[in-house]
Amino acid sequence: MPDADLFPPEAYSWWVPALGALLLVAVAAWFVLVHRRTDPGRMARPGRAPARMTPGLRQRYTAEVEEHHARFRAGVYDLRALHLELARTMREFASERVGTDVRAWTRGDVAGFDPTRRVGHLLARWEEPSFAPDSDAEAAASTERAKEVIATW
């Protein structure tokens, strides 16, 4: 085709690149807003003062862990239910301990937040027995680890 038969390219109207730039800015702002909202460090700003770890508070959570293990031994809980209940109790303990509700945080968020790191490691160990149909996890060892964290943190 000879060059004389070609048409020159049409220029966009001024609003097309302006709209494109505006959309890029809107996507960047949305991205920043979403990641700022779900950052565990941001969520960890206490809404209430952290609880002082009194012996009574430690005893309450230790008794709850022991109750879960007793229900497992009695056959009320299977291994999966035991680990789910232990995880729920430890999340409540961590929430009360740091003064921020961490019950809805992912296991990674709990493990990544410095004050709750030990609880996050427990949750990571209990993830497999909590969701696997069969598991080789030991109920007594899981219970002892939970009581150890409650006693030392």
Beta strands, then each sheet from edge to edge (+ up, - down):
end
